[in-house]
Amino acid sequence: MVNRAKNVWLNVSGSLGFVPGLIVIAFGVLGIVMVEIDKDLDLDGASAVFAGDGPAARTVLSVIAGSLITVAGLTFSITMVVLQLAASQFSPRILRTFSSDRLTQVTIGTYVGTFVYAILVLRAVGSFDDASFVPRLSVTLASLLGIAAVVLLVVFLNHVTQLIQVSHVTASITHETLARTDALYPEDYGVPAQEEDAEDLLASWRGHPGGRVMARRPGFVQRVGLDDLVAGVAGRAERFAILVRPGDFVSIETTVIEVWPPEAAEDCRAAFQDAVAVTSERDLAQDVHFGLRQLTDTALKAMSPGINDPMTAVTCIGYLRALLVRVTDRAQPPGVRRFPEHDLTAVLLQRRYEEYLELLVQISRYVEGDAWVARELLDALGACAEVAHRRGAQDRLRSIRAVAAAIGARAREEAGGSRDREMIDAAMSRIAHAAG
């Protein structure tokens, strides 16, 4: 239940309506409070506040309310256009990045909130059994909010022009993914003296039939709440295996968890299903691969015949290189977790290193003789090879060599001339040298 609530909160807080909704509520409360303050104050004759009569106050508030709701509609339209451009030019999977942009959310919320504030103050003019009552301080604040809204519009328009630039989009995705990589994989690569192999242990467990827990709904696994899961099944299960990873797509027939003894599956079904959050879209919370997937999709879109923008593809590959180097440098968390205080053992299937490198192979299938892009792919593998060699990660070096051979062979076959082949050969030589 805790994991489900956390998942709902993270999804809602990143939506386009949550933060603007809170801002509108705050402005509505501010309007009510300011009118109450004005009711208790006598500011007639004060030079620092609004000095007009009731009709003048109504005019000012009406102009502010009408203008701000119009600008709010314009802002929302601009946001929709940006989302459409992002989906068509980059990838539909990066729309979450745009919809969760805080400045956009604050801008929409401020405009609608100012409109609500002005309406609430407008209804107070000439009220409280006093036809001449004017909430002078409230009208003054409404004027200041109107001026601030104009400044915010200029800031928002400048922000939007940056938001749709591919350099900004790719850099934003990369920085967020790097932060999640550091959080999820905090340890540098190293080979522990003794490390249990999760797949071997799971194979030995399956010598005895286990209970199976299916997904509650189809969708993407967004988060796995291991701590909540352990607390929920302690004393009822002896061991379990989480067979899905954040980012995997599951259907209602997919086994997400296998548990021993088998009868514990029914007893702990609710706890297991609550711990594995399945939603309609992926996010970066526990899924570093999703960040690389977004950059890969943008590169593939750029290499399509309809767009044909190799420079954008090279930009994406450069940021993929930075992420792959970080992933190469970091150790995967252990696949076997033991909880002696609960007499419980868990197996967590991990995303293999080869799955990250496979993203470069996908891009290489669309290079179609562009030696420049192919060289960038090989240079990215060369950078990974240097890190793997420095860390003594022989298993990762083997994967890098295999992927480089596949990309290099295809690029050399499609090369348009001797100069392109020499470029590919030089990149392959750098990988061989970096791998030692």
C-alpha positions as CSV (number, residue, x, y, z in Angstrom):
1,M,0.0,0.0,0.0
2,V,2.9,2.4,0.8
3,N,4.6,1.7,-2.5
4,R,1.3,2.1,-4.4
5,A,0.7,5.5,-2.6
6,K,4.2,6.6,-3.4
7,N,3.8,5.6,-7.0
8,V,0.6,7.5,-7.3
9,W,2.1,10.6,-5.7
10,L,5.2,10.6,-8.0
11,N,3.0,10.3,-11.1
12,V,0.5,12.9,-10.0
13,S,3.1,15.4,-8.9
14,G,4.8,15.2,-12.3
15,S,1.6,15.8,-14.3
16,L,0.6,19.0,-16.1
17,G,-2.4,19.7,-13.8
18,F,-1.2,19.0,-10.2
19,V,1.1,22.0,-9.6
20,P,-1.1,24.5,-11.5
21,G,-4.1,23.2,-9.4
22,L,-2.2,23.9,-6.2
23,I,-1.3,27.4,-7.3
24,V,-4.9,28.2,-8.3
25,I,-6.1,27.0,-4.9
26,A,-3.4,29.2,-3.2
27,F,-4.5,32.2,-5.2
28,G,-8.1,31.6,-4.4
29,V,-7.3,31.4,-0.7
30,L,-5.2,34.6,-1.0
31,G,-8.2,36.4,-2.6
32,I,-10.5,35.5,0.3
33,V,-7.9,36.4,2.9
34,M,-7.1,39.8,1.3
35,V,-10.7,40.8,1.1
36,E,-11.1,40.0,4.8
37,I,-8.0,42.1,5.6
38,D,-9.4,45.0,3.6
39,K,-12.7,44.8,5.4
40,D,-10.9,45.4,8.7
41,L,-8.7,48.2,7.4
42,D,-9.4,51.8,6.5
43,L,-7.1,52.7,3.7
44,D,-9.1,55.6,2.3
45,G,-6.7,58.4,1.4
46,A,-3.6,56.1,1.5
47,S,-1.3,57.0,-1.4
48,A,0.4,53.6,-1.7
49,V,-2.8,51.7,-2.6
50,F,-5.5,51.9,-5.2
51,A,-7.4,55.2,-4.8
52,G,-10.3,54.8,-7.2
53,D,-13.9,54.3,-6.5
54,G,-16.1,51.1,-7.0
55,P,-16.6,51.4,-10.8
56,A,-12.9,52.0,-11.3
57,A,-12.0,49.0,-9.1
58,R,-14.4,46.8,-11.1
59,T,-12.9,48.0,-14.4
60,V,-9.3,47.2,-13.2
61,L,-10.3,43.8,-11.9
62,S,-12.3,43.0,-15.0
63,V,-9.4,43.9,-17.3
64,I,-7.0,41.8,-15.3
65,A,-9.3,38.8,-15.1
66,G,-10.1,38.9,-18.9
67,S,-6.5,39.4,-19.9
68,L,-5.1,36.7,-17.7
69,I,-7.6,34.0,-18.7
70,T,-6.8,34.8,-22.4
71,V,-3.1,34.6,-21.8
72,A,-3.6,31.3,-19.9
73,G,-5.3,29.9,-22.9
74,L,-2.5,31.1,-25.1
75,T,0.1,29.5,-22.8
76,F,-1.8,26.2,-22.8
77,S,-2.0,26.3,-26.6
78,I,1.8,27.0,-26.9
79,T,2.4,24.0,-24.5
80,M,0.3,21.7,-26.7
81,V,2.2,22.8,-29.8
82,V,5.5,22.1,-28.1
83,L,4.3,18.7,-27.0
84,Q,3.2,17.9,-30.6
85,L,6.5,19.1,-32.0
86,A,8.4,17.0,-29.4
87,A,6.4,13.9,-30.3
88,S,7.0,14.3,-34.0
89,Q,10.6,15.6,-34.0
90,F,12.1,13.7,-31.1
91,S,10.1,10.9,-29.5
92,P,6.7,10.3,-27.9
93,R,8.6,8.9,-24.9
94,I,10.0,12.3,-24.0
95,L,6.6,14.0,-23.6
96,R,6.8,13.4,-19.8
97,T,9.8,15.6,-19.7
98,F,7.9,18.5,-21.2
99,S,4.7,18.0,-19.2
100,S,6.6,17.9,-15.9
101,D,8.5,21.1,-16.7
102,R,8.1,23.2,-13.6
103,L,8.2,26.7,-15.3
104,T,5.4,25.7,-17.6
105,Q,3.4,24.4,-14.7
106,V,4.0,27.5,-12.6
107,T,3.2,29.8,-15.6
108,I,-0.2,28.1,-16.3
109,G,-1.0,28.0,-12.6
110,T,-0.1,31.7,-12.1
111,Y,-2.3,32.9,-14.9
112,V,-5.3,30.9,-13.9
113,G,-4.7,31.7,-10.3
114,T,-4.5,35.4,-10.9
115,F,-7.8,35.2,-12.8
116,V,-9.5,33.4,-9.8
117,Y,-8.0,36.0,-7.5
118,A,-9.4,38.9,-9.5
119,I,-12.8,37.3,-9.7
120,L,-13.0,36.8,-6.0
121,V,-11.9,40.3,-5.3
122,L,-14.3,41.7,-7.9
123,R,-17.3,40.1,-6.2
124,A,-16.3,41.9,-2.9
125,V,-16.5,45.4,-4.4
126,G,-19.5,47.2,-2.9
127,S,-20.4,44.3,-0.6
128,F,-20.5,44.0,3.2
129,D,-23.6,46.2,3.4
130,D,-21.6,49.1,2.1
131,A,-22.1,50.1,-1.6
132,S,-19.0,52.2,-1.5
133,F,-16.7,49.5,-0.1
134,V,-13.5,49.1,-2.2
135,P,-10.9,46.5,-1.2
136,R,-8.1,48.8,-2.0
137,L,-5.2,46.6,-0.8
138,S,-6.6,43.6,-2.7
139,V,-7.0,45.6,-5.9
140,T,-3.5,46.9,-5.5
141,L,-2.2,43.3,-5.2
142,A,-4.2,42.3,-8.3
143,S,-2.5,45.1,-10.3
144,L,0.9,43.9,-9.1
145,L,0.0,40.3,-10.0
146,G,-1.0,41.5,-13.5
147,I,2.4,43.2,-14.0
148,A,4.2,40.1,-12.7
149,A,2.2,38.0,-15.2
150,V,3.5,40.1,-18.1
151,V,7.1,39.5,-16.9
152,L,6.3,35.8,-16.5
153,L,5.0,35.7,-20.1
154,V,8.3,37.0,-21.4
155,V,10.2,34.5,-19.3
156,F,8.0,31.7,-20.5
157,L,8.4,32.5,-24.1
158,N,12.2,32.6,-23.8
159,H,12.0,29.2,-21.9
160,V,9.9,27.6,-24.7
161,T,12.3,28.6,-27.4
162,Q,15.0,26.7,-25.4
163,L,12.7,23.8,-24.5
164,I,12.3,22.7,-28.1
165,Q,16.0,22.8,-29.0
166,V,17.4,19.3,-29.4
167,S,20.5,20.3,-27.4
168,H,18.4,21.3,-24.4
169,V,16.2,18.2,-24.6
170,T,19.0,15.7,-24.8
171,A,21.1,17.5,-22.1
172,S,18.1,17.5,-19.8
173,I,17.4,13.8,-20.3
174,T,21.1,13.0,-19.8
175,H,21.5,15.0,-16.6
176,E,18.5,13.4,-15.1
177,T,19.6,10.0,-16.1
178,L,23.1,10.5,-14.7
179,A,21.6,11.5,-11.4
180,R,19.4,8.4,-11.3
181,T,22.4,6.2,-12.3
182,D,24.4,7.6,-9.4
183,A,21.5,6.9,-7.0
184,L,20.7,3.4,-8.2
185,Y,24.3,2.3,-8.9
186,P,26.4,4.1,-6.2
187,E,29.3,1.6,-6.2
188,D,32.2,1.5,-8.6
189,Y,32.6,-1.6,-10.6
190,G,34.4,-4.4,-8.8
191,V,34.4,-8.2,-8.5
192,P,33.4,-9.2,-5.0
193,A,35.2,-12.1,-3.5
194,Q,32.0,-14.1,-3.3
195,E,28.9,-13.2,-5.1
196,E,25.9,-15.5,-5.6
197,D,24.7,-15.9,-9.1
198,A,21.0,-14.9,-9.1
199,E,20.1,-17.1,-12.1
200,D,21.9,-20.1,-10.7
201,L,20.2,-19.8,-7.4
202,L,16.8,-19.3,-9.0
203,A,17.3,-22.5,-11.1
204,S,18.1,-24.5,-8.0
205,W,14.9,-23.1,-6.3
206,R,12.9,-24.2,-9.2
207,G,13.7,-27.8,-8.4
208,H,10.6,-27.5,-6.3
209,P,7.5,-25.9,-7.8
210,G,6.8,-22.3,-6.5
211,G,3.7,-20.2,-6.3
212,R,3.2,-17.6,-9.1
213,V,1.8,-14.1,-8.8
214,M,0.6,-12.5,-12.0
215,A,0.5,-8.8,-12.8
216,R,-2.7,-7.0,-11.8
217,R,-3.0,-5.1,-15.1
218,P,-1.1,-4.7,-18.4
219,G,1.5,-2.0,-18.6
220,F,5.1,-1.1,-17.8
221,V,6.7,-2.0,-14.5
222,Q,7.5,1.4,-13.1
223,R,8.8,0.7,-9.6
224,V,9.5,-2.3,-7.4
225,G,9.2,-1.6,-3.7
226,L,11.5,-4.2,-2.2
227,D,11.5,-2.9,1.3
228,D,7.7,-2.7,1.4
229,L,7.5,-6.2,-0.1
230,V,9.8,-7.7,2.5
231,A,7.8,-6.1,5.3
232,G,4.6,-7.4,3.8
233,V,5.6,-11.0,3.3
234,A,7.9,-11.5,6.4
235,G,6.8,-14.6,8.3
236,R,4.7,-16.0,5.5
237,A,7.3,-16.7,2.8
238,E,10.8,-18.2,2.9
239,R,12.1,-17.0,-0.5
240,F,10.8,-15.2,-3.6
241,A,12.1,-14.1,-7.0
242,I,11.1,-10.9,-8.7
243,L,11.0,-11.9,-12.4
244,V,10.4,-8.4,-13.9
245,R,12.5,-5.3,-13.9
246,P,11.5,-1.6,-14.0
247,G,10.9,-0.8,-17.7
248,D,9.6,-4.3,-18.6
249,F,6.1,-4.6,-20.2
250,V,3.8,-7.1,-18.6
251,S,0.4,-8.5,-19.3
252,I,-2.1,-9.9,-16.8
253,E,-0.7,-13.4,-17.8
254,T,2.8,-12.4,-16.9
255,T,4.4,-13.9,-13.8
256,V,5.9,-11.1,-11.9
257,I,6.9,-12.9,-8.7
258,E,7.6,-16.6,-7.9
259,V,7.5,-17.5,-4.2
260,W,8.2,-20.5,-2.0
261,P,6.5,-22.2,-0.3
262,P,3.8,-22.2,-3.0
263,E,0.9,-21.6,-0.6
264,A,2.5,-18.2,0.3
265,A,1.5,-16.9,-3.1
266,E,-2.1,-16.6,-2.3
267,D,-1.5,-15.3,1.2
268,C,0.9,-12.6,0.0
269,R,-0.7,-11.8,-3.4
270,A,-1.9,-8.3,-2.4
271,A,1.5,-7.4,-0.9
272,F,3.3,-8.7,-4.0
273,Q,1.0,-6.9,-6.5
274,D,1.2,-3.6,-4.5
275,A,5.0,-3.8,-4.4
276,V,5.3,-4.1,-8.2
277,A,3.8,-0.8,-9.6
278,V,2.5,-1.2,-13.2
279,T,1.4,1.9,-15.1
280,S,0.9,3.0,-18.6
281,E,4.3,4.6,-19.1
282,R,7.9,4.2,-18.0
283,D,9.9,6.7,-15.9
284,L,13.4,7.2,-14.6
285,A,12.8,6.5,-10.9
286,Q,14.2,3.0,-11.0
287,D,14.8,2.6,-14.8
288,V,18.1,4.1,-16.1
289,H,17.6,2.2,-19.3
290,F,14.6,4.5,-20.1
291,G,16.8,7.6,-20.2
292,L,19.1,5.9,-22.8
293,R,15.9,4.7,-24.6
294,Q,14.7,8.3,-25.0
295,L,18.0,9.4,-26.5
296,T,18.1,6.3,-28.8
297,D,14.6,7.0,-30.1
298,T,15.5,10.7,-30.8
299,A,18.6,9.5,-32.7
300,L,16.5,7.0,-34.7
301,K,13.9,9.6,-35.5
302,A,16.7,12.0,-36.7
303,M,18.1,9.3,-39.0
304,S,14.7,8.5,-40.6
305,P,14.3,9.6,-44.3
306,G,11.6,12.0,-43.4
307,I,13.9,14.1,-41.1
308,N,17.4,13.1,-42.2
309,D,19.3,15.0,-39.5
310,P,22.6,13.3,-38.8
311,M,23.8,16.1,-36.6
312,T,21.0,15.5,-34.1
313,A,21.8,11.8,-34.2
314,V,25.5,12.6,-33.4
315,T,24.4,14.8,-30.5
316,C,22.3,12.0,-29.1
317,I,25.1,9.5,-29.5
318,G,27.4,11.9,-27.6
319,Y,25.1,12.0,-24.7
320,L,24.6,8.2,-24.9
321,R,28.3,7.9,-24.7
322,A,28.4,9.8,-21.5
323,L,25.6,7.6,-20.0
324,L,27.2,4.3,-21.2
325,V,30.5,5.3,-19.7
326,R,28.9,5.9,-16.4
327,V,27.0,2.6,-16.5
328,T,30.2,0.8,-17.5
329,D,32.0,2.4,-14.5
330,R,29.3,1.3,-12.0
331,A,28.6,-2.0,-10.4
332,Q,25.2,-3.6,-10.6
333,P,23.5,-4.1,-7.2
334,P,23.5,-7.7,-6.0
335,G,20.9,-9.9,-7.5
336,V,20.5,-12.0,-4.3
337,R,19.3,-10.2,-1.2
338,R,19.2,-11.9,2.2
339,F,17.2,-10.6,5.1
340,P,18.3,-12.7,8.2
341,E,16.0,-10.8,10.5
342,H,13.0,-12.1,8.5
343,D,14.5,-15.5,7.5
344,L,13.9,-14.4,3.9
345,T,15.9,-14.6,0.7
346,A,15.1,-12.7,-2.5
347,V,16.3,-12.9,-6.1
348,L,16.0,-9.8,-8.3
349,L,16.7,-10.1,-12.0
350,Q,18.9,-7.3,-13.2
351,R,19.2,-5.6,-16.6
352,R,22.2,-7.0,-18.3
353,Y,25.0,-4.8,-19.5
354,E,24.6,-6.0,-23.1
355,E,21.1,-4.5,-23.1
356,Y,22.5,-1.0,-22.8
357,L,25.0,-1.6,-25.6
358,E,22.3,-3.0,-27.8
359,L,20.9,0.5,-28.1
360,L,23.9,1.5,-30.2
361,V,23.3,-1.5,-32.4
362,Q,19.8,-0.4,-33.1
363,I,21.0,3.1,-34.2
364,S,23.7,1.4,-36.5
365,R,20.9,-0.3,-38.5
366,Y,19.7,3.1,-39.7
367,V,23.1,4.6,-40.5
368,E,23.0,3.5,-44.1
369,G,26.5,4.4,-45.1
370,D,27.0,7.5,-43.0
371,A,30.5,6.9,-41.8
372,W,30.4,10.0,-39.6
373,V,27.6,8.6,-37.5
374,A,29.1,5.1,-37.5
375,R,32.4,6.5,-36.2
376,E,30.6,8.2,-33.4
377,L,29.0,4.9,-32.4
378,L,32.4,3.2,-32.4
379,D,34.0,6.1,-30.5
380,A,31.3,5.7,-27.8
381,L,32.2,2.0,-27.5
382,G,35.9,2.9,-27.4
383,A,35.2,5.2,-24.4
384,C,33.3,2.4,-22.7
385,A,36.2,0.0,-23.4
386,E,38.7,2.3,-21.7
387,V,36.6,2.4,-18.6
388,A,36.0,-1.4,-18.6
389,H,39.8,-2.0,-19.1
390,R,40.7,0.3,-16.3
391,R,38.2,-1.4,-14.0
392,G,39.3,-4.9,-15.1
393,A,35.7,-5.7,-16.2
394,Q,36.6,-8.5,-18.7
395,D,32.9,-9.6,-19.1
396,R,32.0,-6.1,-20.2
397,L,35.0,-5.8,-22.5
398,R,33.9,-9.0,-24.3
399,S,30.4,-7.4,-24.8
400,I,31.9,-4.2,-26.1
401,R,34.1,-6.1,-28.6
402,A,31.2,-8.1,-29.8
403,V,29.0,-5.0,-30.3
404,A,31.9,-3.1,-31.9
405,A,32.5,-5.9,-34.4
406,A,28.9,-6.0,-35.4
407,I,28.6,-2.2,-35.9
408,G,32.1,-2.0,-37.6
409,A,31.4,-4.8,-40.0
410,R,28.0,-3.3,-41.1
411,A,29.5,0.2,-41.4
412,R,32.4,-1.0,-43.5
413,E,30.1,-2.9,-45.8
414,E,28.0,0.1,-46.3
415,A,30.9,2.6,-46.6
416,G,30.7,4.8,-49.7
417,G,34.4,4.8,-50.4
418,S,38.0,4.2,-49.2
419,R,38.1,7.3,-47.0
420,D,35.0,6.1,-45.1
421,R,36.5,2.6,-44.7
422,E,39.7,4.1,-43.4
423,M,37.6,6.1,-40.9
424,I,35.8,3.0,-39.7
425,D,39.1,1.0,-39.4
426,A,40.7,3.8,-37.4
427,A,37.8,3.7,-34.9
428,M,38.0,0.0,-34.6
429,S,41.7,0.2,-33.9
430,R,41.1,2.7,-31.2
431,I,38.6,0.3,-29.5
432,A,41.2,-2.6,-29.8
433,H,43.9,-0.4,-28.2
434,A,41.5,0.9,-25.5
435,A,40.5,-2.7,-24.6
436,G,44.2,-3.6,-24.1
